[in-house]
Structure formats: C-alpha cells, structure tokens
Amino acid sequence: MATGIDIMREELALTPEVIRKGVTDFEAAIREKAHLLPESGLKKIYAVGCGDSLFAAQAARYTFLDLTGVDCVACEALEFCRYEADHLPEGSLVLVISYSGTVARTVESALIAKKRGAAVIAVTGNPDSPLARAAEGALCYQVVSLGYAPGTISFTAALLMLQLCALQIGLRTGHLSEEDARRERAWLLRAADTVEEALAENEQGVRDICAGCADAGQFTVLGAGPNQSMAHFGAAKLVEGKRIDGIPQDLEEWAHLKFFVSGPDTSILICAPQGGGYSRAVELIREMNFIGANSILFTERGLDRAEASHRITYAPGLPERYTPLVISALLGLFGYHICKVSGVESCDFASDEAKEEHYNTLHNSAYREELQK
C-alpha cells in the first residue's frame, strides 16, 4: 500500500474510474434530491467554497452557463458570506461545496444565504455535517481517500458533481433536452478515457520535465476561461506537495504583472486547450521564450502553433468546459513528480500540534455577528 507522497499517484490512477462511476452514481444521487433544484424562476447561481472546493466551483462555472443558460458566479466563501451575500438577487440558488462539511466559512455561507432568502444546497460528502444541516438540503457524494496527500480525486469528484448538477438543472428548467443530456454524459465518459490515456502517455515525459526544473526559483501557473481555476489548482499542488510558492495568474495578466519578475529561473505552466485562450497563450509563449523562461504547455495534441519549451498533451476533442477534468489530473501528475525528483516523500504536518492548530483555524471560527444572536 502506498504511503507519503506516493498516495497522490495512486489516487491519480483512480481518476478515470471516479469519473465513469460518478456519471452514474453522482447523477443518481442528484436525481434522488431533484426536488431541491428549481424548475422555474432561477435568476442566478452561486457556487461557493474554499480551497479545492472553490477551484471546482470556478472550473464548473462555464458548465453552468452552457447547460442552464443562467448567470453563474463562483465565489470564495469569505467573500460570499461577508460581502456578496448582502446583495443576492431574487431567484438565487446557492450551492455551497465542502467534502467534509465542517469548514466554518462554508457553513457560514449556507446560513447567511438562507437568511437572505436564497435557495441553499450543500454539496458534500458528509450528510450529517454542519454544512448539510445549515442548508435546505444536501447533494451527497463519496470518493475514496487512500491517506494524507495533496488532493486530486477529491477535486475531480467535486467538479463532476457540480457539472452533473448543471446538467440536472438544465433538464428541469427545459434548457436541455434528453438528447442534449445524453450528449453531455458521453462527453464526460470521454473525459474519463482521455484522463486514463493522458496519465499513461505522459508519465515519463512529465518526470523528465520535472527533473529539469525542480530547482526553479519561481513557478507560475496560468489559465483562462474554465481553466483559470487550473492556475489555482496547479499552484496549490505545488504548495501542498513540495511546499514551494506556486503562483496562480490569469493568462492575460501574466503579461501585465508577472512578466516583470520572470526570466531564466522561472518555470511557467500554461493551461491552454483549444478554445478562447489558446491564441493568446501562443503569443505569450513567444514572450516567455524571449526572456528565457521555461514554458510548460498543457494542451491538446495537434495544437502546434505554440513553441513552448515543453508540452504535456492529451487527446483532442473535448468541449473546453470539460477540459479541467483532464488538465487537473496532469497538473496533479506534475505536482507528484516535482516532489519525487526533489526527494520529497511526505507532505504531512510537522507535528500533531501543528495539524490540530491548522484544522482548528479552519473549522472553529466565529460567524458574522448577526448569525451569532
């Protein structure tokens, strides 16, 4: 059985089956609670979370836009519960995501959204959690955990659950037909096959790339559209694993900001599948080459206009809204191998006291004053 950082690689290997099984099991769980989802009057959808749950919300935003036709906002939990929740329009649906269901800010988000009159649904792995109790109902899913390591399949499961929520909302409101729904499920199953192939095909290549840049002074991760969230996810895996300061940046904003502190000691991971951001990625990679930065492009096979230092590719053909399912797995593979080539065998807390203090900070925090009365 795997231990330490090797847990991360074993969990990555489970990703295709998590998607395949989830398309059936997760959707069945959502259908069982379909009465929680609106059939009419829906004006705005909020997807709220922290950490990987937030990144899943951000990655799912365009799926909600595409499959429901309703405006969707992905919002960090503190921003939502202390600011955004005071401006919720009528007809708001708030999906609050936390696998444990115990993070204080997400529970607070559910409580204040309900107090403001929104429909509130928890998306969680714990039906008996404070989050599930705070919401009007819970959409629950389960995913295996092999031990403590930077999360990968937990993110995949949360993202898939949200994408299937979008599908069910689209069906209930009439925005999608049953034929449309069958097409979307087929895309998701194709994503599972794409992940499986990509992990196998890129294993040695990613290991070699990581061996060449393990000592980089700076790692920046870029993305746009559905993969803007992959910048944050990819940076998080570098932080959680190797404990290096991975820096997320919007694709366009790199040229306006991080360009000025990038150079030969910088490795830049660019998440740019075929879609709205790809042509801009091609231009920015030319600039990265000019300053001598190490550019690592995550994209589809056959897109050869970008002259990146390295390419990590996968089979083409998925709609851009589903590419985070693939790119997140490849970023996880990168995060794993950067640890292995650097000699990092564990990413556990320095002590039990440090672990207790950290989780106490996340779970035991005062709510805004009006919720304490």
ABEGO torsion letter per residue (X at the ends): XBBEAAAAAAAAAAAAAAAAAAAAAAAAAAAAAAAABBABGBABBBBBBBEAAAAAAAAAAAAAAAAAGBBBBBBBAAAAAAAAAAABBBGBBBBBBBAAGABAAAAAAAAAAAAAGBBBBBBBABAABAAAAABABBBBBBBBBAEBBBBAAAAAAAAAAAAAAAAAAAAAAGABBAAAAAAAAAAAAAAAAAAAAAAAAAAAAAAAAAAAAAABABBBBBBBEAAAAAAAAAAAAAAAAAGBBBBBBBAAAAAAAAAAABBAABBBBBBBBBEAAAAAAAAAAAAAAAAGBBBBBBBBBGBAABBBABBBBBBBGBBAAAAAAAAAAAAAAAAAAAAAAAGBABABBABAAAAAAAAAAAABBBBBAAAAX
